[in-house]
């Protein structure tokens, strides 16, 4: 994707969504807080809907007949079958709020009986909550994992109870169609490559970069770190990574860490934040240090939340690579395909937008952000 791309990968017709050659896609319950008028509008905006970029394979997908040796066939839209949704983090985060709202809206639209829990960034709590939903009668689960490697106990419980698990936005350990149904999410490695290209373009390829990494132990952090490092090493020899430290995907942590890094590395003139929450914190830290974000320190981030895209439009950030959180339509289509004849491919990668100075204002005006 070109650094100056004016297109929005996320802008697609809702009716034309197709789930990895498996069909076309089209979110109910508590724990939905943190919603805003803009995120609600974006959920209803067809142009902001998720679109599939590519499946991991063509050919037969995973179905209820092949999953873990076979599970009972269900009709998730019969109004009786309970679908459980496990959210990993607080919906005070716009990404999580939009993701939860999308699942709720699509469940309501389809007449799905939905129960849900929020782990609030505690993987042990998420294990317990998933097991609790199974005990309460959930027959199939949609899980946004807090930790890629930490949900072994819950997955084992689900497998023993013949409750299939669809993962969204982060991966889990194990094998597709054995330990979990499939993964739907972004190409995090490629997002990071775009971020590196954007920072290089904004700095003429010469920069002292601080990386604010996400929470350790999940594939998003791993891929977003490696993608940036690999791209910088391969293409931009004068773009030096002088510091890298976790901000735990949180604004407060991002600000605190950035303040410390600016004190210990006065030469930092560029920041790559692995999510927008940390980017917003970094911008505050830059200002507190008496520097001007967008001028003295160039900032690139990933997610596409409203405030970050506004910062791009205002010149305070170079760019923001979207991670589209509107999983409801694709997730429920995946479940319907799983219980049908088509099946679901093991890895379904979605298209994400790329917000730059050229298109950020337009994206905001069209309601494409959340």
N, C-alpha and C positions, 0 to 999 in steps of 0.2 A: 504494500500500500504506500503510495507516494506521500511524503511528508506534507505536501500542500494539497492533498486530496480534498475536493469540495463535495464529495458524495457522502451520503450517510448509509453505511451498510445496514443499519437498523431500520431504514425506511422501506417498508415492504407492505404489500396488501395482506391484511389479516386472513382473508379467505384463501390466499394462495400459499399459506405456510405448509411445508411438507416436512415430515419427520424422517429424515434420512432414508428416503425412498420407501418409507413405510406408510405414508398416508398424510393427510392434512390435519392440522391442528386447530385447535381453538385455544376462575380461581375461587371458603365459608368459615368463620368461627371466632374464637377469642384470640387474645395476644396480638392484636393487629396494630397496636399503638404506633406513634411516630409518623403517622400518615400526614400528608399535606395536600393542599388543593392542587399543587402542581404535579405531585406524584400520582394522585388520583386521576387527574386529567390525562397524564401520560399512559396510565394503565388502559384508559378507554380509547386511546389514539391508535388507530389501525397502523399508521405509519411508524409507530414506536414499537410494534410487536416484534417478538423474536422471529428470526428466519434461520433456517439451517444452512450452514456453510458446506458441511460435508459429514457423511457418516464415516466410521472407521472401516467399513467394508460394505460390499453389496451382498447379494445372496441371502439365504434364509436368516431371519433374525431370531431372537430369543422369544419363545412363547411359553405359556403355562404348561405345555406338554413337555418341554425340554428343560425348564428351569429346575435345577437341583434334583433332577430325576422325576420331576412332575409335581404340580400343585393343583388344587381344585380350580375349576373354571368359575369365574365370577362375572357378574354384570354390575359394574361399579355405578351405573346410573339407575339402578332399580329402586333407589331410595332407602334400601335396607342395608346394603353392604357398607361397612365402615372402612373409610380410608383414613389413615393416620398421616399427619404431616409433622415432621420434627424440624423446627427451625433452630439454627445453631447459636445465633447471637441476637442481642437486643434490637428491637425495631426502632430504637432511637437513631440507629444508623439508617439513612435513606435507602441504601441498597436493600437491607433486610426488610424495611417497611414496605417497599415496592414489591419485593419478592413474595412476602406474606400476603399482601393484598391481591396480587395476581393469582395465587393459589386459591384464596378465598373466593374471589370473583368467578373463577372458572368452575369451581366446585358448585357454587350456587347456580350458575348458568346451566350446568348439566344435571342438577338435582342430586349431586353426590352428597352422601352423609359423611361429613368431615369432622374429625377431632384433631386437635393439635396441641403441641407443647413447645416451649421456648427454653433452650438450655442456657441462655445468657453466658455464652462463652465458656461453659464448664463441660468438658467431654464426659466426665463421670456422671454428671446430671443427665446428659443426653442419653447415655446408655440406660440409665434407670428409667427415664421418661419413655424411651422406645419400648422397653419391656413392659412398662405400665400400660401403654396404648395397646399392646398385644393382649394383655390381660383384660383390657376393657372391650375387646372384641374387634380390633382393627385386623382386617384380612389382607391388606396390602398397604405398604408404607412408601411415602415420598420423603426422603431425608436430605437435608442440607447439612453435611457433616461439619462439625467443629474441627475435627482433627482427622487427617487421612488415615492414620494408623491406630486410632484409639477406640474405634467402635466394634472391635472384635467380639466382645461379650454380647452386645445387642444383636449383631449380625448372626451370631451362633444361635441365640434365642429365637430369632425370626426364622432361621433356617429349620430349626427343630420343630417349630410350630407351623411350618409350610406357609409362611407369610413372606411373599416376595418384596424386595426392597429396590426402589428406583432412587438413584442418587443424582442430585442436581448441584451445580456450582462448584463443588469440590469432589474429588475422588475418595474412595476408601480402599483399604487393602483387600486382597482376595481376587477372585476371578469372576468375570461377567458371566451371567446365566448360571452361575453356581452359588456364589456368595452374595451377589447382588444382580439385579436385572440388567442395568445399563447405567451409563453416565451421560448427562446432558450438561454442557457448559461451554466455556470459551476456550480458545487456544491461548493460554496464558504465556507461553513461551514467545509466540509471535507478537502478542501485545507488548512485551518487553523489548523486542527488537524494534518495533515502531517507536517506542519511547526513546531508545538510544538514537535512532535516526533523527527524531525531532530535536533532541538536545544538541546533537552534533550540528544540525542545521541552524540552530539559534545561537551557537557559540563559535561558528566557523570551524568546528571540529577540534577546537582547543578549549579544554575545560578541566577544572578540578571538581569532581563530582562526589557528592554525598548521597548514598543510597539509604533510604528508610525502608527496611524490609518488613514484611508482614509477620504474623504469628508463626513461630517455628512449628514444624511438624505437619504441615499440609502441603499439598502439591501446588497450590496457588503461589505460595511464597517461594518454593523451590524453583518453579518454572519462571516466575517473574524476575527472580534474581539471576538465574543462569542465562536466560535469554538476553538480558541487558549486558551482562558481563561478556558473553560470547560475541555479541554484535559489536560492542566497543572494541574488543580485542582484535576482531577480524577486520574492521573497517575504519576505526578511528584511533590510530596509535597515539595521537596527542590528546585524547580525551582520557584523563587519568581518574580512576576511582580512588579517592584519598581516604574515604571512610565509609563503613557500612555497618549499620546497627539497627536492631529491631525496634519498631515503634508500635508493634502489636496491633496493627490496623486501627489504631485509636488516635483521635485528634489530640487528646491531652498528652499521651505518651510521645506522639510525633513532635509536638512542640517542645517538650522537655528534652528529648534526645537531640533535636536540632539546635537548641540553645547551647547544649554541651559541645556539640560538634563545631559550631561556629566559634566557640571560645578556644577549642584545641586545634582547629584548622582554619586560620583566618584567611587562607587562600581559596576557600570554597566559593565557587561562583556558579554552581549548578547543582540542582537537587532532582533526584529521581525518587519519587514516592510511590510505593507499590499499591497504594489506594488513596482515594481523595481525602479521607478523614485525616490521614497523616500529612497530606499536602497542605490542608488548611492549617494544621498545627505548625508546619514548617514555615508557612508564610507569616504567621504571627511571630515566630522566633526571628525570622529575618528582619521584620519591622522593629522588634525589640532590640536588635543589635545595631539599629541605626542605618540599616540598608534598605534599599528599595526592591521589592520583589518584581521581577520582570525586567529590571534594569541591571542592578548589581548582582542579583542572583536569579538565574533562569530556573523555572520549575516545570517539570513534566510529571503527570500523574496518570492513574488508571482508575476508572469507574464510570464517570459521566454523571455525577450528581449535579443538581442545579447550581449550587453555589460555586463549584469548581468550574463549570462551564461559563458562568458569569465572570469568573476571574480570567478565563481565557479571553472572553470578549473584551474585557477591560484592560488586557495587556499585562496582567499580573502573573499569568501563567502562560507558558508556551503552547501547551496542548493538553488534551485529556483524551485518553483512549477509553472508549466505553466498554463496560461489562454489562450487558443487558440482563436485568434481573427479573424480567417478566416471564417467568417459567410456567405459569398456569396452563396456557394452551398446549404447549409442547409436552408438558409432564402428563396431563390427562389424556392426550392423544396417545402417548407412549403406553399408558396403562390399557387403553382400549385396544391398541394394536397387539399388545402382549396377550390379551385374552381373546384375540381374534386369530386369524390365519396368517396375517402379515408378519407379525413379530417386530422386535425392536433391535436395532444394531447396538453393539456393545459400547460404542462411543459416538455421541452425536455432538458435533461442534457447531456452535451458533455464530452468526455474523454479528460483529460489533461495530458501532460507529466510531468515527475519528474526528474529534472536535478541535479545530484550529482557529487561528485568527480570521481565516477566510469564511468560516461557516458557523462559528459559535453562536452569533446573534440570531442567525436564521434558525438554528436548531432550537434555541430558546423560544423564539416567536412561534415556531410550529409545534411546540409542546413535545419535542422528542426526548427531553431530558427528564430526570426524576428527582 
